[in-house]
Structure formats: structure tokens, C-alpha cells
Amino acid sequence: MEEKKVGRYWWALLIIIAIVAYNIYDYIKVNQNKKKSYLVEESARINKDCPITVDQYTKLDSTNFVQDPIGIHYFYTVSVDKDSVAKDIESIKSGIMRASQNNVDTAPSMQWTRDQSASLTHHYRDRKGVDIFDFTIKPTK
């Protein structure tokens, strides 16, 4: 008689564990879908305004949502030839990376990036379409 009670408790415990596990899974899945939806919308919103002049040399051509790792890719054209900046590429890249990381970590307009823990990949090419460099950043704060 005692064994039947213990057996019932185990089954009840297993059912409760299964329900809790399903709810956790469902919660994670819903949050992932919300993140994806937001980033798809953000990319589309930015693309509506493209091309966007960033500075006298740089133009943002387009963005693209990517799922793995979740984030947005930015595609820029720089109004120079790669050959003319070849010796300075690493210092230029380093400066842009620092400024971009600071912007993602501190700018109020980039709060969505911090909230979503999204990666942002920047692709730079010259006016002839030759790849100059690319890099990826993630919020650190």
C-alpha cells in the first residue's frame, strides 16, 4: 500500500517537472522570437532611410538582419580606393571599432542593441566595391 503512494508522488513530481520545463522552454522561445522580430523591424527601418551619409567619406548603403549569431550587418561604401589607404587600414579600422563600441555601449539610441544583446557587423568597401575591412561588436555593458 505504501509503495503505491510513493509511486503516485513520483508520477506527480514528474508531471510537475515536465510542466515547469515546458513553460521555461516556451518562455525562452517567445523571447527569442521577440528579439528576432525587433531586429528585423530595426533593419527595415534603417534601410528605408538608406543610403545615409555618415561623414564626408562614408555612406551606409544597407543593413541586413542575420539570425546566427543574432544581429544586424551594416554595409558601407567609403569614397576612396583601397589602395590609397592600404597602409593606414589597421589604424582606421581600430579607430572606427573603438568609436562604434563606445556608441553601442553608451548612446541612448543604441539601447535596443544592449537590450537585445545583438551583434553588429560592419562591412566596409571602397568606391569600386572592393572589400576594405569588416568587424563585429557586441554590447559590453
C-alpha positions in Angstrom: 0.0 0.0 0.0 2.8 2.4 0.9 4.6 1.7 -2.4 1.5 2.8 -4.4 1.5 6.2 -2.6 5.2 6.7 -3.2 4.7 5.7 -6.9 1.9 8.3 -7.2 4.1 11.0 -5.7 6.9 10.3 -8.2 4.4 10.4 -11.1 3.0 13.7 -9.7 6.5 15.1 -9.3 7.5 14.0 -12.9 4.4 15.7 -14.3 5.1 18.9 -12.4 8.7 18.9 -13.6 7.6 18.3 -17.2 5.1 21.3 -16.9 7.8 23.6 -15.5 10.3 22.5 -18.1 7.8 23.2 -20.9 7.0 26.6 -19.5 10.7 27.5 -19.3 11.2 26.4 -22.9 8.1 28.3 -24.1 9.3 31.5 -22.3 12.8 31.2 -23.9 11.3 30.6 -27.4 8.9 33.6 -27.1 11.8 35.9 -26.0 13.9 34.7 -28.9 11.1 35.4 -31.4 10.6 38.9 -29.9 14.3 39.7 -30.3 14.3 38.5 -33.9 11.1 40.4 -34.7 12.5 43.6 -33.2 15.8 43.3 -35.1 14.1 42.6 -38.4 12.0 45.7 -37.9 15.0 47.8 -36.9 16.9 46.7 -40.0 14.0 47.5 -42.3 13.6 50.9 -40.6 17.2 51.8 -41.2 17.0 50.5 -44.8 14.1 52.9 -45.6 16.5 55.8 -45.0 19.4 54.4 -46.9 21.7 55.5 -48.4 22.7 57.5 -45.3 25.7 59.9 -45.3 27.7 59.1 -42.2 30.5 61.6 -42.9 32.3 63.2 -45.8 33.8 59.8 -46.8 31.4 57.2 -45.7 27.9 56.2 -46.8 25.7 53.5 -45.2 24.2 51.6 -48.1 22.1 49.0 -46.4 21.6 46.7 -43.4 20.6 43.0 -43.2 19.2 41.0 -40.3 21.1 37.8 -39.5 20.0 35.0 -37.3 23.1 33.3 -36.2 24.5 35.0 -34.3 21.5 37.2 -34.0 22.3 40.7 -35.1 22.5 43.2 -37.9 25.1 43.6 -40.7 25.8 47.1 -41.9 27.2 47.7 -45.4 29.2 50.9 -46.0 30.9 52.4 -49.0 33.9 54.7 -48.5 34.7 57.3 -51.2 38.3 56.3 -51.6 40.2 53.5 -53.3 41.5 50.7 -51.0 45.0 51.2 -52.5 45.1 54.8 -51.3 44.5 53.9 -47.7 46.2 50.4 -47.6 49.0 51.5 -45.2 46.5 53.1 -42.8 43.8 50.4 -42.8 44.6 48.9 -39.4 44.6 52.3 -37.6 41.4 53.4 -39.5 39.7 50.1 -38.5 40.9 50.4 -34.9 39.5 53.9 -34.6 36.2 53.0 -36.1 35.9 50.0 -33.9 36.5 52.0 -30.8 34.0 54.7 -31.7 31.4 52.1 -32.7 31.9 50.1 -29.4 31.6 53.3 -27.4 28.4 54.3 -29.3 26.8 50.8 -28.7 27.7 50.9 -25.0 26.7 54.4 -24.2 24.3 56.1 -26.8 20.7 56.2 -25.8 19.7 55.5 -29.4 21.6 52.1 -29.2 19.7 50.9 -26.1 17.9 48.4 -28.3 21.3 46.8 -29.1 22.1 46.5 -25.4 18.6 45.1 -24.6 18.8 42.5 -27.3 22.5 41.6 -26.9 22.7 41.8 -30.6 26.0 41.6 -32.5 26.6 44.4 -35.1 28.8 43.6 -38.0 30.2 46.4 -40.1 31.4 45.8 -43.7 33.4 48.5 -45.4 34.2 48.6 -49.1 35.8 51.2 -51.3 34.0 53.1 -54.1 34.9 50.3 -56.6 33.2 47.7 -54.4 36.5 46.2 -53.1 36.3 45.0 -49.5 38.4 47.1 -47.2 37.7 45.5 -43.8 34.9 44.3 -41.5 34.4 43.8 -37.8 31.8 42.7 -35.3 31.0 44.3 -32.0 28.6 43.3 -29.1 27.4 45.5 -26.3 29.8 45.2 -23.3 27.5 47.0 -20.8 
